[in-house]
Amino acid sequence: MRIGFLGLGAIGRPIAGHLARAHQLRVWNRTAERASAFAGQTGAEAVATPGEAGRDAEVVFTCLPNSPEVEEVLAGHRR
């Protein structure tokens, strides 16, 4: 399955790690270095924007701190 994953914090990183074992995973994080490091460790693809993570994905997960941040990311106000 092709999965987009937004948010690699304390909760998101372990969840994404499990998903990366069995699925094609594109990851985005506000801190690009965190996404790149995760990709290097798991084989996931780090992308520069939330839109890239969701492109062609069958499922998109968000694991962000709160509802306003989810709204900002989905509305394209946060890179």
ZAMARGU-4260 file (C-alpha; in steps of 0.2 Angstrom, whole numbers, plus 5000, padded with zeros to 4 digits):
<rodrens>
0) 5000/5000/5000 | 5006/5018/4996 | 5005/5028/5012 | 5009/5046/5016 | 5014/5051/5034
5) 5014/5068/5041 | 5023/5071/5058 | 5037/5061/5065 | 5037/5066/5083 | 5037/5056/5098
10) 5021/5046/5093 | 5022/5048/5074 | 5040/5041/5072 | 5036/5023/5080 | 5020/5022/5070
15) 5028/5026/5054 | 5042/5014/5058 | 5030/5000/5059 | 5021/5005/5043 | 5038/5007/5034
20) 5041/4988/5036 | 5027/4983/5026 | 5022/4997/5015 | 5028/5011/5003 | 5030/5026/5014
25) 5032/5044/5010 | 5036/5055/5025 | 5035/5073/5029 | 5040/5082/5045 | 5041/5101/5049
30) 5060/5098/5052 | 5066/5091/5036 | 5082/5083/5044 | 5071/5072/5054 | 5062/5065/5039
35) 5078/5063/5030 | 5086/5053/5045 | 5070/5042/5046 | 5070/5039/5028 | 5089/5033/5029
40) 5085/5022/5043 | 5069/5014/5036 | 5069/5015/5017 | 5054/5027/5017 | 5055/5042/5005
45) 5057/5059/5013 | 5048/5073/5004 | 5048/5092/5006 | 5030/5096/5007 | 5014/5088/5014
50) 5007/5088/4997 | 5021/5077/4990 | 5018/5064/5004 | 5000/5063/4999 | 5002/5062/4980
55) 4997/5045/4974 | 4994/5039/4992 | 4981/5027/4996 | 4980/5033/5014 | 4987/5048/5022
60) 4991/5048/5041 | 4993/5064/5051 | 5001/5063/5068 | 5003/5082/5072 | 5001/5090/5089
65) 4984/5098/5088 | 4969/5101/5077 | 4975/5119/5072 | 4991/5112/5066 | 4982/5099/5056
70) 4971/5112/5048 | 4986/5123/5044 | 4996/5108/5035 | 4980/5103/5026 | 4976/5120/5020
75) 4994/5122/5014 | 4999/5136/5026 | 5014/5126/5033 | 5028/5119/5024
</rodrens>
